[in-house]
Amino acid sequence: MGAGPDPAHSAISHHRRRRFDVRVVPHRRRSPLRLRDWRMRTKLATVLVIPSVAFLVLAGVQTRGLVGQTTALTGFAREVGIGRQIIVAVDRLQHERDRTAGELAALRRAAGNAERDAAIFELEPLQAATDEAVRDLRRAAEPLADADAAWRVSYSEVLDAYDQVIYIRPAVPPAVLGSDTILSNYHRAIDALLNLLAEPSPGEDQRALNNAVLRYVQFSRVKELSSRIRAQLYAAARAGRYELEDQVALTDLRAQQLTALGAFRVAATADQIRRYDQTSVDPAFVAATRMEERTLPSDAVQPAVLSAPQWWAASEQRQELLRQLEGEVLDDAVRRADDASSGQLRDTLLVVGGIVAVLLVALLISVLVGRSIARSMRLLRSQALRIAQIELPDALDRLRGVDSPATGIDVPPAVVRSLDEIGELAEAFVAVHRSAVSVAVEQATMRRNVNAMFVNLARRSQVLVERQLELLDDLEREEDDPAQLENLFKLDHLAARMRRNDESLLVLAGTESTRRWHRPVGLGAVLLAASAEVEQYQRIRHESMADLHIVGHAVGDLVHLFAELLENATAFSRPDTTVRIAGRGEGAGALVEIADQGLGMSPAALAEANALLAEPPAADVGASERMGLFVVSHLGARHGVQVRLHGGQDGLAARVRLPAELLAPAPGPELDPPASPRMLTTQVGAAVRPANSPLRQPVELPVAGRRPEPPAVPPQHRPVPARAEDVLAPLVGPSGPAGGGWFSRQVPPASSAGMTLAPHPTPVTGGTNERGLPVRVPMAHLSAVTRYARPGEPTPRHEPDPDAVGGMLSRLYGGVRRAEAEETREMIMPPAGVRSEGGQQ
């Protein structure tokens, strides 16, 4: 017999299909004539294929080569054009060098101050002209910063060589260096300029342009050799004789000049050769040539030493004629380069224009198709970003709130209404959004159920703990055995810790505490009450405290917050150290600092804790491990309180900044309030209520005396554990009817936080109990002086009686179990006309 389908599994499967199987149904028939209804495959093929084919057919064939040639010729024309500045700089350097050679020869012949002054006077104008020419060259070379690497390397060599010329100039007047050393720097600079002049290259296929460059370079070398011959002859004329190496150098220079002139004639055009021949028969040119011929050596006649002024004047005219012809040859090359560049640019523009015309047609079709895709994608992108950055986070924030409803979150429809893949994607994205919101709603509902469970458990536990504390109060009042009383105090501490655990659960569940106050309370009283909630209160030291008051509705939460911080400070520091707490005004608010001398925290752990305090996280498993940190974070966010932890060499410091909204003016005095129902008595070594806190300083609470025991028992003080309500109640006075909350008990006022009333001169009792012992009257024996506990003093310990403690605990747990079994809470009221121990009815 086969088993039937599992109903539960079928229900779950149906639920999943109903939630996640979202079908996209077209809202109308697809039309092939509608562009927005085309399939994505068709649109992409239309957008990409047509422009790609047109570009590959036309642009791929011509554009790249034409653009490359145009760029190369344009750069070539710019490099050739800067030759004008180069030849000017060469000419100025040649003048300066040739004149420097003559001045050096004159200085070595008669080295006197007059000769040095004359040399400086002669050379300064030439040096200034050279510097001006080089500056013009630098300005002209700035647009060529992106030229080819070879040209830029040659240009840098020119600048380096010219820097050496500037460096060697001061050595000319004193003539401390040899002529060859000084003149070699000029030779190197001129050779670097001529190399830069020969750098432009249009490519191997541009033979005519290469020849144009070769022609002006060859002629510039002819002019340079003529200038060096002039320098040699001028130096000999100023020296009045020829040295042995002078004739050798002149012979070599003349041979190089003839070779360069021959190379120029081979590369030059007929017109350029004709112009050179015309220049060579010029009278000034002929006169200089004839003077130079007189210096040629022969067998019969010694070389003549020319007159320095005559030779300089004649050679300068010849150099000027050569410079003019050099400029004409260079201008011809520049014109050819510009024509070639312009022609190549024109051809490129014609080809590119044809390509653009074809591409415009293809682009028009592509734009029409791509516009539909782009518009749909834009809409889908904007919707996705709006959902991801605004709508979904807002929905999650609304669902994360404890009090906000978990329903009523609508998912907007898709903004893309086309029937192509983009439209289907938009519908699918909306379906994902809807599913995410649905899951978030379920999670929010689950969190609310868990929070409600926490609240219910915490409330029930609070009821039991309060009843337990009341029972402990009765037992403490009736107990005479010091050992048993100490055990009761320990139980009192544990019960108070349980109560604060319940309040922490309420905080994490988003519910406010039931302990409230409706009148302003002094900051010192709030911190004193927080210290009373800490087990090791003796180690807490209250330092300077500002006269500030806290608004009543925040007192309970701030007491809880400070108690958690103080508990953490005492728990994570050595027992022999103290925890310091101080408060002061800061701007419109207040600053409270709690510092311990404990273990401290690593930088990473400190940063993590501060991040958690700055942004309260949702309650999770981490809240149970570090509940105090979570509670402080949530309480701080509830009231706008900023809590920061700071590390140091001596431990950890917690700084709590209270905003101005939590501060209030001091309340008016209360007249004749009733007595407190509980006595604030603490002594050195007394057990105090601990605070349950995973966070981590001694405060001295008001001390009240107790009535001595009967004569049979030696007189002694019986300490009673102080709680926060016992600290605040006598300091701020009543706020409402009796029984309205632990902060609303009727208590006598005090002048300020931390101050107590003077005790009565005679003991005040409230009668005797059934055992014949005097009954204390709360707040009747307040100590006039508060004494600080000293951690170094040993605390007396009394061994409790195991049988007595066991019986007491059995009665306590029996009462707790009976209370848990009750369906409703009963409030036991005293019979009419019967007064309580505190004297209230």
Protein Blocks (a to p, Z undefined) as FASTA:
>chain_A
ZZdddfklmmmmmmmmmmmmccdddfbdcdfkbmklpcfklmmmmmmmmmmmmmmmmmmm
mmmmmmmmmmmmmmmmmmmmmmmmmmmmmmmmmmmmmmmmmmmmmmmmmccfklmmmmmm
mmmmmmmmmmmmmmmmmmmmmmmmmgcfklmmmmmmmmmmmmmmmmmmmmmmnopacfkl
mmmmmmmmmmmmmmmmmmpcgbjklmmlmmmmmmmmmmmmmmmmmmmmmmmmmmmmmnop
acfklmmmmmmmmmmmmmmmmmmmmmpcfklmmmmmmmmmgmklmmmmmmmmmmpccfkb
ccddddfklmmmmmmmmmmmmmmmmmmmmmmmmmmmmmmmmmmmmmmmmmmmmmmmmmmm
mmmmmmmmmmmmmmmmmmmmmmmmmmmmmmmmmmmmmmmpmkbccehiacdddfblcfbf
klmmmmmmmmmmmmmmmmmmmmmmmmmmmmmmmmmmmmmmmmmmmmmmmmmmmmmmmpmb
fklmmmmmmmmmmmmmmmmmmmmmmmmnopacfbdcfbdcdfklmmmmmmmmpmklmlpc
cdddddddddfklmmmmmmmmmmmmmmmmmmccfkbccddddddehjbccdddddddebp
afklmmmmmmmmmmccdddfklmmmmmlmmmmmmmmmnopacdddddfklcaddddddfk
lpccdddddehiaddfbdcdddehiacdddddfbdcdddddddddddddfklccdddddd
ddfklmmmmmnopabdehiajklcccdddfbghiacdddfbdcdebjafkopacddehkl
ccfbdcdddfklccddddddfklmmmmmmmmmmmmmmmmmpmbdcdddddehiacfkopZ
Z
